[in-house]
Amino acid sequence: MAERWYYTRNGQTHGPYTTAEIKQLALAGVLHSSDLLWPEGTEPQVDLVALPSVALPAGPPPASPSGPRPDWLSDVEETAKPKPPARPKPSEESAPLPDWLDDVRQREEP
């Protein structure tokens, strides 16, 4: 395993760090499994995903290549969730209508 490492998140490069420091950053929640990690002396283009490289705890999912997640997407996901069945409406037979309702109807009719 490499002695010193760099990692990148949101386009910003951090490091170099020793393997022990990388593991400490991961345990502290600073380094996530979605961050890209590469050993010192290699090019960032051959970066590694951090989780398999250093056995880090799982972190937040990687950002979409097309940019940050839109705010409205959580609303769409919420509406796509299955809804509990609607409660049946009470039938007119089960609850008699109040007498004053007929008076209101008569006044509203042309």
ABEGO torsion letter per residue (X at the ends): XBABBBBBBGGBBBOBBBAAAAAAAAAAGABBAABBBBBBGBBAAABBBAAAAAGBBBBBBBBBAAEBBBAAAAAAAAAABBBBBBBBBBBAAABBBBAAAAAAAAAABX
